[in-house]
Amino acid sequence: MHDIVQDYYGKQLHSTNDLKTSACCDASALPAWLKPLLAKVHPEVLSRYYGCGLVCPQLLEGCRVLDLGSGSGRDVYALAQLVGKTGEVVGVDMTPEQLAVAEQHRAYHAEKFGYANVRFFNGYIEKLDALDLEPGSFDVIVSNCVVNLSPDKDAVLRGVYRLLKNGGEFYFSDVYADRRVPDAVKNDPVLYGECLGGALYWNDFIRLAHRHGFADPRLVEDRPLE
């Protein structure tokens, strides 16, 4: 599945307009606090955004934040403004084309913000222990419509728990199912790339979270996919 996702997000999609469904694209209005942050993000970075909504606390000054599946860097650069010059935001993504966009505009954002506080890693969110990331070093970890794309969600949550500080928090938006997804949907490359084929049954996700030491996931907002 990694090859399918890399090809879809690296070669088939060139902008949000290329998406074939509304599953992995946030249809709701941007929250008021996010608008001024995105106004400072480079247009090319914004055009390569394929998420379903950034969920995070706003009071992050001085924090270390990790973004799983950071893509072109939209959320990383938004979060960089929240953590400020004393904090740091790290993005991890497996798609070279997306990472190239993010890296290309690091200097632009450093000049825009007045400080440089972001790093990007090319890697898999299922193999966070293979990256140069110290265990227990992040205050907050976020993910925007990415965990559903992983073929090994168990490994993702295990890695997240390992990297969080004691009392740290995991914030995520994603696509979930009200029943287990049938194989015909799971095995369709377009539906998988559009965040539908890999959608986890919500009750299974709760059990998975408990297995790795997390408390009950708190649902903040949801919307049905038509």
HELIX and SHEET records of a PDB file:
HELIX    1   1 HIS A    2  ASP A    7  1                                   6    
HELIX    2   2 TYR A    8  GLN A   12  3                                   5    
HELIX    3   3 THR A   16  ASP A   18  5                                   3    
HELIX    4   4 LYS A   35  LEU A   38  1                                   4    
HELIX    5   5 PRO A   43  SER A   47  1                                   5    
HELIX    6   6 ARG A   74  VAL A   83  1                                  10    
HELIX    7   7 PRO A   96  GLN A  104  1                                   9    
HELIX    8   8 ARG A  106  PHE A  113  1                                   8    
HELIX    9   9 LEU A  128  ALA A  130  5                                   3    
HELIX   10  10 VAL A  147  LEU A  149  5                                   3    
HELIX   11  11 LYS A  153  LEU A  163  1                                  11    
HELIX   12  12 ASP A  183  LYS A  186  1                                   4    
HELIX   13  13 PRO A  189  GLY A  193  1                                   5    
HELIX   14  14 TRP A  202  ARG A  211  1                                  10    
SHEET    1   A 5 VAL A 118  ASN A 122  0                                        
SHEET    2   A 5 GLU A  88  ASP A  93  1                                        
SHEET    3   A 5 ARG A  64  LEU A  68  1                                        
SHEET    4   A 5 PHE A 138  ASN A 144  1                                        
SHEET    5   A 5 LEU A 164  SER A 173  1                                        
SHEET    1   B 2 TYR A 176  ALA A 177  0                                        
SHEET    2   B 2 LEU A 200  TYR A 201  1                                        
END                                                                             
